[in-house]
Amino acid sequence: MTIEVINRSHHALPAYATPLSAGLDLRANLEAPVTLQPMERRLIPTGLFIALPAGYEAQVRPRSGLALKHGLTVLNAPGTIDADYRGEVGVVLINQSEQPFTIEDGERVAQLVVARHEQVEWRPVEQLADTERGAGGFGHSGRE
């Protein structure tokens, strides 16, 4: 798949780290380092603008290393970029640790996964078909 991209950052385009990676690393595009205090959230720019084909979305997801080692995650994970969005790709980061964390220019702050999606049409009905699970909610189908 080919996706049109404008790169207004001073970094290379996102790339897959390994041949079987699902996500492309997104880098912070900063004029100066940004320090996130504990529980602070901030929109981190990437300098990237994309045009996805119809039927696709791009998902902005956390990087597991930043989450595990530093408590940094994408607040609205996964953030969705729709095919008709033409603004800059941004990453909403939050520091969930007890220590400040400084983001440097060029730091890998999230990953981008491009995925197909379908749009639905609703068909209102009076009753849904029965299933084994039925209306059982959270934790109903597995260990409590």
QUIHUZI-V838212 format. One record per backbone hydrogen bond with DSSP energy under -1.0 kcal/mol. CO is the residue of the C=O (numbers start at 1). NH is the residue of the N-H. E is the energy in kcal/mol with one decimal. If there is no record, write none. Layout:
co=CO nh=NH e=E
co=CO nh=NH e=E
This chain:
co=4 nh=51 e=-2.0
co=6 nh=49 e=-2.1
co=15 nh=25 e=-1.6
co=18 nh=21 e=-1.6
co=24 nh=112 e=-2.8
co=26 nh=109 e=-2.4
co=26 nh=110 e=-1.2
co=28 nh=106 e=-2.8
co=34 nh=103 e=-3.7
co=36 nh=101 e=-2.3
co=37 nh=40 e=-2.5
co=40 nh=95 e=-2.1
co=42 nh=93 e=-2.4
co=44 nh=91 e=-2.2
co=45 nh=29 e=-2.8
co=47 nh=8 e=-3.5
co=48 nh=89 e=-3.2
co=49 nh=6 e=-2.8
co=53 nh=56 e=-1.4
co=55 nh=117 e=-2.3
co=57 nh=115 e=-2.7
co=58 nh=81 e=-2.7
co=59 nh=113 e=-2.5
co=60 nh=79 e=-2.2
co=61 nh=111 e=-2.6
co=63 nh=67 e=-2.0
co=64 nh=68 e=-2.8
co=65 nh=69 e=-2.6
co=66 nh=70 e=-1.7
co=66 nh=72 e=-1.8
co=67 nh=71 e=-1.2
co=71 nh=96 e=-3.3
co=73 nh=94 e=-2.3
co=74 nh=77 e=-1.3
co=79 nh=60 e=-2.9
co=81 nh=58 e=-2.0
co=82 nh=85 e=-1.6
co=89 nh=46 e=-1.1
co=91 nh=44 e=-3.0
co=91 nh=93 e=-1.1
co=92 nh=75 e=-2.6
co=93 nh=42 e=-2.3
co=94 nh=73 e=-2.1
co=95 nh=39 e=-3.7
co=101 nh=36 e=-3.3
co=103 nh=34 e=-2.3
co=104 nh=107 e=-2.0
co=107 nh=28 e=-2.6
co=110 nh=26 e=-3.1
co=111 nh=61 e=-3.1
co=112 nh=24 e=-2.5
co=113 nh=59 e=-3.5
co=115 nh=57 e=-2.4
co=133 nh=136 e=-1.4
co=137 nh=140 e=-2.4
